[in-house]
Amino acid sequence: MTTTAAATTSVVGFESVTKVYGSVRAVDGLTLDLHPGETVALLGPNGAGKSTTLDLLLGLKHADSGAVRVFGTSPREAIVAGRVGAMLQSGGLMDEVTVGELVKLACDLHPKPFRATDVLARAGISGIADRKVDKLSGGQAQRVRFALATAGDSDLIVLDEPTTGMDVSARQAFWATMREQADQGRTVLFATHYLEEADAIADRVLVLHRGRLLADGTAAEIKAKAGARRVSFDLEGEIDQAALRRLPFLNSIDVSGQTVRIQSTDADATVHALYGLGVYPRNLEVAGLGLEQAFVAITEAEEAKQS
Ligand SMILES: Nc1ncnc2c1ncn2[C@@H]1O[C@H](COP(=O)(O)OP(=O)(O)OP(=O)(O)O)[C@@H](O)[C@H]1O
């Protein structure tokens, strides 16, 4: 199968895009380019502007200022041309029809359709093709939304929290399928609260906060940007927590039983000072932050700056 995305240098272009609701700047001067073949995770705390950003890119909402381009055209033109497949958080499923009928309809409407039977099989819902759409479980409904997003040969797939409600095996199957889509040259953009998914799947991670882009890079770059490392160790006997809290370069400290977990912006100096306290840490481990911890560190630092 071939896609045309590779011929275009910018899949999505946001230029100083702002969307305001009353006093809330849901998207605040966002400038961004997505490139062909990228798998991009959009992260951010609740209310950061992720869904609004996706809605703007799909032409479901209009920017108050700035420009949104998709394959060099307006979002609407790109969608009419069948270049974009989307899976939104909720809604969009007609009642009273069966899963098979709905998927067939989506295929019939797509300018470059796949066969409905293939779409059903890829989404893992062939077995429920005769079931009415309003009788589905949450995870099954998500799979149907995924089928609708992949009913045709689109160059960009946009997914808003796609695995919410899916069980572990459904999630694994879902991401395996998304990988295939990306391997075939499609650009995949997904918003998620599951940071381990972003870490495992995305080759680029965007962190939004109050409608602004706080970080943009690979998961490894985002972890490094947080500028901290984890130090953990066990202590014997009574633990002098006050002394530990005075260790230099601490971001946070958690003492649970005999185990101490620290986040430090200079792990070497913190460990050096730890030995200076005259204690003997056992099972000492120093590691980089996970994406989740890096995300929390970056967004909390921004909150602190703004308050
Ligand atoms: N139709 C609307 N009217 C008023 N405010 C809105 C509307 N849609 C979104 N907002 C506000 O805009 C901000 C961004 O919302 P958005 O849904 O884009 O965030 P999000 O990052 O997707 O959040 P979540 O992770 O909770 O889904 C929030 O403060 C939200 O309350």
The ligand as an SDF file (V2000), in Angstrom:
LIG
                    3D

 31 33  0  0  0  0  0  0  0  0999 V2000
  -16.6320   24.4450   24.5770 N   0  0  0  0  0  0  0  0  0  0  0  0
  -15.9280   24.9600   25.5900 C   0  0  0  0  0  0  0  0  0  0  0  0
  -16.3940   26.0170   26.2930 N   0  0  0  0  0  0  0  0  0  0  0  0
  -15.6800   26.5550   27.3010 C   0  0  0  0  0  0  0  0  0  0  0  0
  -14.4660   26.1100   27.7010 N   0  0  0  0  0  0  0  0  0  0  0  0
  -13.9560   25.0730   27.0340 C   0  0  0  0  0  0  0  0  0  0  0  0
  -14.6480   24.4370   25.9540 C   0  0  0  0  0  0  0  0  0  0  0  0
  -13.8750   23.4130   25.5040 N   0  0  0  0  0  0  0  0  0  0  0  0
  -12.7630   23.4150   26.2580 C   0  0  0  0  0  0  0  0  0  0  0  0
  -12.8100   24.4060   27.1850 N   0  0  0  0  0  0  0  0  0  0  0  0
  -11.7640   24.7300   28.1550 C   0  0  0  0  0  0  0  0  0  0  0  0
  -10.5420   24.8490   27.4470 O   0  0  0  0  0  0  0  0  0  0  0  0
   -9.4760   24.2790   28.1860 C   0  0  0  0  0  0  0  0  0  0  0  0
   -8.8070   23.1890   27.3570 C   0  0  0  0  0  0  0  0  0  0  0  0
   -9.7150   22.1080   27.2310 O   0  0  0  0  0  0  0  0  0  0  0  0
   -9.3550   20.7660   26.4320 P   0  0  0  0  0  0  0  0  0  0  0  0
  -10.5770   19.9040   26.4650 O   0  0  0  0  0  0  0  0  0  0  0  0
   -8.7880   21.1250   25.1160 O   0  0  0  0  0  0  0  0  0  0  0  0
   -8.1920   20.1530   27.3480 O   0  0  0  0  0  0  0  0  0  0  0  0
   -7.5800   18.6780   27.3590 P   0  0  0  0  0  0  0  0  0  0  0  0
   -6.1130   18.8660   27.4620 O   0  0  0  0  0  0  0  0  0  0  0  0
   -8.0980   17.8870   26.2280 O   0  0  0  0  0  0  0  0  0  0  0  0
   -8.1510   18.1280   28.7130 O   0  0  0  0  0  0  0  0  0  0  0  0
   -8.4680   16.6010   29.2050 P   0  0  0  0  0  0  0  0  0  0  0  0
   -7.1410   15.9390   29.4120 O   0  0  0  0  0  0  0  0  0  0  0  0
   -9.1780   16.8370   30.4990 O   0  0  0  0  0  0  0  0  0  0  0  0
   -9.3170   15.9480   28.1500 O   0  0  0  0  0  0  0  0  0  0  0  0
  -10.0690   23.7770   29.4860 C   0  0  0  0  0  0  0  0  0  0  0  0
   -9.8700   24.7670   30.4780 O   0  0  0  0  0  0  0  0  0  0  0  0
  -11.5450   23.6230   29.1600 C   0  0  0  0  0  0  0  0  0  0  0  0
  -12.3340   23.8000   30.3140 O   0  0  0  0  0  0  0  0  0  0  0  0
  1  2  1  0
  2  3  1  0
  2  7  2  0
  3  4  2  0
  4  5  1  0
  5  6  2  0
  6  7  1  0
  6 10  1  0
  7  8  1  0
  8  9  2  0
  9 10  1  0
 10 11  1  0
 11 12  1  0
 11 30  1  0
 12 13  1  0
 13 14  1  0
 13 28  1  0
 14 15  1  0
 15 16  1  0
 16 17  2  0
 16 18  1  0
 16 19  1  0
 19 20  1  0
 20 21  2  0
 20 22  1  0
 20 23  1  0
 23 24  1  0
 24 25  2  0
 24 26  1  0
 24 27  1  0
 28 29  1  0
 28 30  1  0
 30 31  1  0
M  END
$$$$
